[in-house]
């Protein structure tokens, strides 16, 4: 007999590492330039620093992902490591 009870929640994986740049509120720093642009006509001096924050977020995330890939690859520089790092930078 089939019941309409919802599935029990999946147990949390306690060993799973939280991605600081994508799973926390830090990810909103990537949108800082949008906030700066929205205030361009009110306070134009905020536009430049907002881009610095957004670019800093992108570069920090790219470096973080590159280091994690490097360690997972046994500390060897490979073509795949380069592709993964550039993919993170572009996206």
N, C-alpha and C positions, 0 to 999 in steps of 0.2 A: 504494500500500500504506500502510495506516494503522499508525502505531506508537504505543506506549503511553508514549512519553517525555513528561515534563512540559514545559509551555511554558517557554521561557527567561524569566528575570525581566525585568520592564520596567525600562528605564534610569531612574535617578533624575532627576527634573527639578531641576537645580541652581538654577534661577532661582526656584523656588517658595519663597515666604516661609512660614516656620513660624509657626503661630498659637501664641503664647506661652501663651494662656489655655486652649487646647483640645488642643494636641498635645504638651504637656510636663507634667512632674510638678506644675507650678503649679496645674493643674486640681483637684488634691486639696484645695487650700485652700477650695474651694467646699463641701467636706464637713466643715469644721472644727466647725460647730455640732453635727453628729452625734456627733463625738468628745466634745465638751463635754457633750452630753446624756447620753452613756453613762457619764460620770464624775460626774454630778450628785450622787449620793448619797455619793460618796467625797470629792470636792472641789467643793462647790457654787460656789466662787469662780471656777472655770474656765468656767462656762457663759456668762456675759456676754461675756468676751473672745473666746470661740470664735465667738459670733455676730458680733462686730465683725470678726473675720477673714473669716468667710463673706460678710457683707454687703460688706466692702471688696473682696473678690474679684469679686463680682457687679457692683458699680459700676465697678471698674477695667476689667472685660471689656466692659461696656456702653459706657464712654467710648472704649475702644480701637476697638470695632466702629463706633461713631458717627463717630469721626475718619476711619477708613479709608473709610467710605461717603461722608463729606463730601468727601474728597479725590478719590475715584473719580467723584464727581458734578460735578467741576469747581469745587468750592468754593461751591456754591449750596445754600441751604436749600430743600428741597422736601418735599412731603407723603410721598413714598416714603422719604426719609431719616428722617423722623420715625417712620414705621411700622417701618422696619428697626431703628431704635434702641430703640423701645419693645418690639418683639418680642424683641430680645436681653435686655432688662431683665426681661421677664416669664418667659422660659424660662430 
